[in-house]
Amino acid sequence: MIKNSKYYLNILFLILGSFTICLDSFCLTVQEAYEAIPHRRTVFDYNTSLMSTQEKKYLSKVFNLTDLATVEKVSMLIWLTSEGQAGEVANNYSNILNRLYEINPPAGLVNFHKLIISSIEEQRKALYKWENSLFDYSKLSKEMLVRSSSAKLKRAYSILMKKYPKEGNHNKQAFFDHLCALDFI
């Protein structure tokens, strides 16, 4: 038996999950999720970043996970708006959140990390709530959990922009795209 099998399963989840999430007969790639929103996708460029290696590694991991959360959100919204005819019920939020809980953020990004986790938790609660009730897309922006999650993502973005003012335009756009795609509104 392999020691640290949980570690290797998490690595496999991240590697496979960053490309496609397949749920039974429904598969949605990260790119397809962005296109479905629709939203531009700018991937964080580790190699051109001016931040420390620890910060680059951290943000690369977090943005991979926020992309997976975006896939979950889009898949579930497709399922809800099609009345269960397309998409899938979001089943991977626990895996995504567990991976986020396991990451130790750099000192200057602790609040950012807490905001990301809290935002995804609120999105999951909102989606699960809608799963068991009538979903009205027109009222999405009025939902308290959606508004709270959105506000947290905006604060997280603000933290990155203040912390990394000298970061290149590409990565500043990536900050925006990763967090905006995750946002409901």
N, C-alpha and C positions, 0 to 999 in steps of 0.2 A: 504494500500500500504506500502511496506517495505521501510523504510528510507535507504538511501545509496544503492539503488538497483544496481547502477553501480559498487560499491565496491564488492557486492556479486556476480555479473556476472563475474567480473574479477577474483575473487577467484575460481569460478566454472570453468572458462576458464583455469586457471592454473592447477587446480586439474585434470580435464579431459584431457586437452591438453598435460600434461606431460606424458601421457600414449599412447594416440592414437589421430591422427587427421583423421577424416572421412569426406571425401568430396564426396557427392552424393554416388556413388557405390564404391568408391575407398577409402580404409583405409590403412594407413601406420603408424605403431608404431615407436617410437623413435629407438628401437632396430633394427627394419627392415630397417630403414633409414641408420643406421650405417652399417649394413650388406650389403646394396646395394652399398655403396661407394666403396669398403669395408674399414671399419675402426674399430679398437678396441674401445670399450666403457668402460671407467672407470668412475664411478659416484663419484662425490665429496662426501667425507665422513665427514659430519658435526661433528659427534661424536669424531673423532680422530684428528680433526684439532686443531692446536696450536694457531690460530689467535683469535682475540676478538669475542665475540658473535655477535656484530653488523656486523663485516666483514664476519663471517660464514653465517649469515642470508642473507646478501647481495649477496654473491657469489652463495649460493644455489638458490636464485631467478633468478639471471642472467643466471646461467648454465641451469636451467629449460627452460628459454626462448631461449637460444642459441640452445638447443636441438630442440625446436619447430621450430626455423628458419632453422635448418638442415633438418627437415622433409619437410618443405616448399620447400627448395632448391631441395631436392632429388625428391619430387613429381613432381615438375615442370620440372626437367631435364628428368625424365621418360616420361612425357607428350611430351616434345620437341623432344626427340630422337625417340619416337614411332610415331611421327607425329600425336599426339592427340588420339592415340588408347589406351593408358594406362596412368596412372598417372592422375594428375589434374593440372589445372592452379592454381598458388599460390594465394590464396584468404585471407590468414590469416596474411600476413605481417603487415598490419595496426594494428591489435590487438596486435601482438607481440611487435611492435615498441611503441605503446601507453603504454603498460605495462612497457617497459623499460624507457620511458619518465617520468613515474610516480614514479619511484624508485629514492630515494635520496641516492647516493653512499656515503660511508664513505669518509672522507677528503682525505685520501691517495689513493683512487681509482677513483677519478673524471676523470682523463685523461683516465684510463682504460675504464670507462663507456662510455665516448665520442667516443673512438675508436670502441667499440663494436657496438654502435648505428650507427655510420657512415659506418662501414663495412656492416652491414645488409641493410642499406639504399641503398648502392651501389649495393649489390647483387640483391636487388629487382629491381632496375633500369635496370640492365643488363638482368635479366630474362624477364621483361616486354618488353624490347627492342627486345629480341629474339622471343617473342611470336608473334610479328607482322612482322617477317622477316624470311628468311631462316636461320635455325640454323645449324652451322657447328661445331660439338664438337671438331674437330681437331684444331680449331682456338681459343678455349676457353682461353688458357693461354696467348694469345696475346691481348685479350680484355682489354682496359685501366681500366674499372671499376673493372674487376676481379683482375687485378694486384694491383690496389690501395686497394681494400678490403683485399686481401691477406697480403699486407704489414702492414695494420692496425692490422690485427689479430696477426701477428708476433710481432708487437710492444706491443700489449696487453699482449701476453704471456710473453714477456720479463719483463714487469712491474710486473706481478705476481711472476715470478721467483726471481726477485731482491728484492721484498718486503717481500717474504716469504721463505728465504733460509733454514729455519729450519723446514719447513713443511715436513711431512712424504712423503716417496716415492709414496705412493698410491695417495695422493692428488696432488702431482707434476705431476704424470701421468694423473690425471683427468684434470688438467689445460690444458695439451697438447691435450688430446683427445677431450675435449669439443670444443676447439678453432680450432684444426686441422680438425675435422669433419665438422665444419661450413665453412671452407675454400674451395674454388673451386679447388685450385691447391696446 
